[in-house]
């Protein structure tokens, strides 16, 4: 299995994340894809490479969607048949939760989401934004996804080619993946995970206005299409997707 970590101007937590992932998932390899962070990120990316990660660097900042597709293309070419778990580098995702999401994907052979619990000390914009997009997603697709913005996602190897065809270059890409998966009738497994923010999520590169507009545009389009043709189901996803490792050797409580 491959752990894919998209980064932009990564902080000092990245090298430690590589070490922790290797300890918890010793049979995995970590691939870090940098989105044009520039020379200031050279030190932390070199430290990640020294700890065993493959580091790919884009010269120009293009957005998270482009970075994820770059990673999927690299894995398909250099590690064919391997499942992929996407993990954010900002410290939101706890290692035990990463393992649990990976296990669920391998058990079910389906796309698996780490679904955050939006209670306790959660920034207001995150709590409100998730509730709004969750309701809009269900209206657009009829599918009850509890956390549409989670970056902790596990994909079976059979989905990598399809994932590269989903439109979107920036934060809207991850929403598009769920919209197209729902429209294609793909199973979406959901795993409750801890909600863990560093300094009120100050390290997030999400732009509230611009990126929110990008995310809601396809939601509105899908909702309109569903209302106009409620019985139609597009067959734009793979007919069958299987994990390269149907069951993990060990279980994580």
Secondary structure, 3 states (H helix, E strand, C coil): CEEEEEECCCCCHHHHHHHHHHHHCCCCEEEEEEECCCHHHHHHHHHHHHCCCEEEEECCCCCHHHHHHHHHHHHHHHCCCCCEEECCCCCCCCHHHHHHHHHHHHHHCCEEEEEECCCCCCCHHHHHHHHHHHHHHHHHHCCCCCCCCCCCEEECHHHHHHHCCCCCCCCHHHHHHHHHHHHHCCCEEEEEECCCCCHHHCCCCCCHHHHHHHHHHHHHHHHHHHHHCCCCCCCCCCCCCCCCCCCCCCCCC
